[in-house]
Structure formats: structure tokens, C-alpha cells
Amino acid sequence: MLNFSRPNVAAQAEDTVWAFHGRQLISELMGQPGAPIPLGQLKTDFPVVRDITPVGYLNDRAVYACAVESDDLDVMKYTSTNLFGLLGRLPQEEFDVIGRAHQLLNWEREHRHCGRCGNETHLSDKGQSRLCQQCNLSVYPRLSPCVIVLVTRDDECLLAAGVGSNRRFYSCLAGFVEPGETCEQAVIREVMEEVGIVVDDIQYQGSQPWPFPGQLMLGFTAKWVSGEICVDPEEIDDAVWCSGDTLPPTPPSFSIAGQLINAFLSTQRSL
Ligand SMILES: [Zn+2]
């Protein structure tokens, strides 16, 4: 169980660390996939261990993230996995914790200097923010809220294949929330922009952290009011109304898109 308070002390050799090599998470070959590794061991096995970043407390022990560099991974001892490849393979809670480690590591790396005056920043506020002592700017880890919406019309739902997806699967519509906008307004705008349809009855369903690199997916359902599908060809390759009988390939159920679609289909089946 992870406690999100960030340790305010430097990592010790016996503390455990999620080590990233680029976007790859390093795991011990004989250990549990995704488990953090003792810092002392990493320092012995990798020529460069840097950006050691406090993440929280795992089972009451401080835990950190870091970047490692190495030309060759010792394949008798370690394995590496793309963060995206761990989605659905680990319990969601474990994946979210590793995603948090990755996002905090990126945040530290990208905010070493103040965006306003260019001076160095330092961790402060019990590790929750980075502070520029020159101009007093505080910078918190940045999340990008993104709405994802399943539009329904009677017993059908609207699914779309994004440009570049090769129609591998059809999913809900999604887009970033703009400054000054409510999530509900973002849903209305995105659906209109992407498929030319007017919706209402917008209902929040749940959320999912999406650390690629720092989104928070906010899931909604909405009901069709008017309009025929007219896709924005820059964003959407194809969009169709589907029922349980005419379903194209859809995203897996560990994603919030898959959950929104499955919930709609099971409601339809129970009618
Ligand atoms: Zn500054």
C-alpha cells in the first residue's frame, strides 16, 4: 500500500527505488515484475544512477524513483519493460504507483530550473513542490486533465478510430480540457469538434491516471441530441454507431474506455 506523502530525506542504500532507463522500467530478473530495487544494489550494477526522486511510502518504507544509464543491461540479472506494456499485466493499483514514480521523475527532470527566472529550483513543501528561491515561484507536478466520453443513442454507442490507429480498435472520443473550461463543456466541445454531434445529459463515471506522460482521464457518458456523424479528418479516421451485435474491436477492460463501453453493453443486455 502506497502512502502519497513524499519522503523528505535523501535516499539511503537500503531504500528501494523504481529505476527507469528512458521509458523502460528495470526489474530484477528473478524478482517480482515492477518491484522496486535497493538503491545500493543499483549503484553497484549501473555506471550512472541519477535524479533520485522521492515518491512516497510503500508499506511504511520510503520509496524513490531514479534514472539509470547503461550501455548493456546485465540480462542475467535484470529485465526491462516498457511502462505501457505493464498496463493490464499488473493490478491497477500497482500500475498507478509505478506510473506516479515515472511522472514524478519526469517532473523533477523537467523543472530543475525556474520557468520564470531561470534559477535552480529545489524540492520544498515536504517534497510536494519545487521552489525557486530567487523569485519564489512554486511548481507542482503537472497533470493534464483529459475527458473521455461514450456517446449513446438509444441502444447504440458511438465508437471512433483515431487517425494513425489503423482501425486496430474503436474507442470513445477523448480530448484535453482547455483552460477556463469545465469537464462538461470539454465533452460538448470535443464531441462537436470530432464528430459534429450535439450531446447533453453528461454524466461523470470515474477516472484513471494515464502516465503517458501525465494525463488524468476523466470518464463520462453523454446522450446524443442531434446531428449526423461528420468526422474531423485530422483527428478521426472513422466513427460509427454500434450495438452489442455490431461491435468492432474495442479497447481492453483495464482502460477506462473499455470500462465505459462494457458498462453500456451490460446495461443493454439486462434490458
Ligand atoms: Zn525563479
Boltz pocket constraint, residues with backbone or C-beta under 6 A from the ligand:
constraints:
  - pocket:
      binder: B
      contacts: [[A, 114], [A, 115], [A, 116], [A, 117], [A, 118], [A, 119], [A, 132], [A, 133], [A, 134], [A, 135], [A, 136], [A, 137]]
      max_distance: 6.0
